[in-house]
Amino acid sequence: MSDPSCQKTKEEVKRELIRQGVSVAGWARAHGFTAGQVHDVLRKDLRCNHGTSHKIAVLLGLKNGLIDES
């Protein structure tokens, strides 16, 4: 069962990136995404249940989940 206390809010993720001195574009490049894809996850009210948005949300800590690399 997932632990919702481990999940971050979008604002927490943005503050964490700023604290680390990492831009959204830089984080995106480092993880193989476009800046637009990451901005969409952070700005829009996406469910992030499938595909790229799901992977971004999990990596950013916005949601608990598994990433299928197959």
Short mmCIF file of the C-alpha atoms (twelve columns), coordinates in Angstrom:
data_MODEL
# 
_entry.id   MODEL 
# 
loop_
_atom_site.group_PDB 
_atom_site.id 
_atom_site.type_symbol 
_atom_site.label_atom_id 
_atom_site.label_alt_id 
_atom_site.label_comp_id 
_atom_site.label_asym_id 
_atom_site.label_seq_id 
_atom_site.Cartn_x 
_atom_site.Cartn_y 
_atom_site.Cartn_z 
_atom_site.pdbx_PDB_model_num 
ATOM 1  C CA . MET A 1  0.000  0.000  0.000   1 
ATOM 2  C CA . SER A 2  1.329  3.467  -0.815  1 
ATOM 3  C CA . ASP A 3  2.204  5.951  1.902   1 
ATOM 4  C CA . PRO A 4  0.707  9.335  0.988   1 
ATOM 5  C CA . SER A 5  2.928  11.074 3.549   1 
ATOM 6  C CA . CYS A 6  5.895  10.448 1.208   1 
ATOM 7  C CA . GLN A 7  4.292  12.425 -1.598  1 
ATOM 8  C CA . LYS A 8  5.259  16.026 -2.209  1 
ATOM 9  C CA . THR A 9  3.076  18.838 -3.447  1 
ATOM 10 C CA . LYS A 10 3.892  20.618 -6.683  1 
ATOM 11 C CA . GLU A 11 4.925  23.671 -4.669  1 
ATOM 12 C CA . GLU A 12 7.278  21.571 -2.533  1 
ATOM 13 C CA . VAL A 13 8.889  20.140 -5.667  1 
ATOM 14 C CA . LYS A 14 9.360  23.621 -7.131  1 
ATOM 15 C CA . ARG A 15 10.902 24.905 -3.867  1 
ATOM 16 C CA . GLU A 16 13.192 21.863 -3.721  1 
ATOM 17 C CA . LEU A 17 14.447 22.478 -7.261  1 
ATOM 18 C CA . ILE A 18 15.114 26.127 -6.398  1 
ATOM 19 C CA . ARG A 19 16.886 25.137 -3.169  1 
ATOM 20 C CA . GLN A 20 19.093 22.747 -5.153  1 
ATOM 21 C CA . GLY A 21 19.781 25.387 -7.804  1 
ATOM 22 C CA . VAL A 22 18.316 23.198 -10.542 1 
ATOM 23 C CA . SER A 23 16.056 24.582 -13.232 1 
ATOM 24 C CA . VAL A 24 13.085 22.609 -14.503 1 
ATOM 25 C CA . ALA A 25 14.800 22.456 -17.894 1 
ATOM 26 C CA . GLY A 26 18.000 21.144 -16.305 1 
ATOM 27 C CA . TRP A 27 16.124 18.499 -14.303 1 
ATOM 28 C CA . ALA A 28 14.237 17.502 -17.441 1 
ATOM 29 C CA . ARG A 29 17.425 17.109 -19.507 1 
ATOM 30 C CA . ALA A 30 19.094 15.092 -16.738 1 
ATOM 31 C CA . HIS A 31 16.167 12.660 -16.715 1 
ATOM 32 C CA . GLY A 32 15.533 12.424 -20.460 1 
ATOM 33 C CA . PHE A 33 12.410 14.594 -20.689 1 
ATOM 34 C CA . THR A 34 11.638 17.897 -22.346 1 
ATOM 35 C CA . ALA A 35 11.172 20.972 -20.202 1 
ATOM 36 C CA . GLY A 36 7.627  21.262 -21.573 1 
ATOM 37 C CA . GLN A 37 6.700  17.809 -20.330 1 
ATOM 38 C CA . VAL A 38 7.928  18.598 -16.816 1 
ATOM 39 C CA . HIS A 39 6.299  22.036 -16.818 1 
ATOM 40 C CA . ASP A 40 3.004  20.405 -17.822 1 
ATOM 41 C CA . VAL A 41 3.162  18.054 -14.833 1 
ATOM 42 C CA . LEU A 42 4.038  20.910 -12.470 1 
ATOM 43 C CA . ARG A 43 1.541  23.456 -13.837 1 
ATOM 44 C CA . LYS A 44 -1.480 21.551 -15.063 1 
ATOM 45 C CA . ASP A 45 -3.998 19.490 -13.169 1 
ATOM 46 C CA . LEU A 46 -2.910 16.239 -14.777 1 
ATOM 47 C CA . ARG A 47 -3.740 12.859 -13.266 1 
ATOM 48 C CA . CYS A 48 -0.374 11.447 -14.360 1 
ATOM 49 C CA . ASN A 49 -1.688 7.901  -14.472 1 
ATOM 50 C CA . HIS A 50 0.125  6.718  -17.615 1 
ATOM 51 C CA . GLY A 51 3.203  7.181  -19.725 1 
ATOM 52 C CA . THR A 52 5.591  10.074 -19.494 1 
ATOM 53 C CA . SER A 53 3.566  12.188 -17.064 1 
ATOM 54 C CA . HIS A 54 3.364  9.233  -14.652 1 
ATOM 55 C CA . LYS A 55 7.115  8.688  -14.830 1 
ATOM 56 C CA . ILE A 56 7.844  12.382 -14.238 1 
ATOM 57 C CA . ALA A 57 5.444  12.551 -11.286 1 
ATOM 58 C CA . VAL A 58 7.031  9.490  -9.657  1 
ATOM 59 C CA . LEU A 59 10.586 10.751 -10.184 1 
ATOM 60 C CA . LEU A 60 9.702  14.171 -8.779  1 
ATOM 61 C CA . GLY A 61 8.067  12.560 -5.753  1 
ATOM 62 C CA . LEU A 62 4.600  13.863 -6.561  1 
ATOM 63 C CA . LYS A 63 3.148  10.372 -6.391  1 
ATOM 64 C CA . ASN A 64 4.063  6.913  -5.258  1 
ATOM 65 C CA . GLY A 65 4.267  4.490  -8.108  1 
ATOM 66 C CA . LEU A 66 6.315  2.101  -10.127 1 
ATOM 67 C CA . ILE A 67 8.100  2.886  -13.336 1 
ATOM 68 C CA . ASP A 68 8.042  0.095  -15.897 1 
ATOM 69 C CA . GLU A 69 11.246 0.277  -17.921 1 
ATOM 70 C CA . SER A 70 10.347 -2.653 -20.205 1 
# 
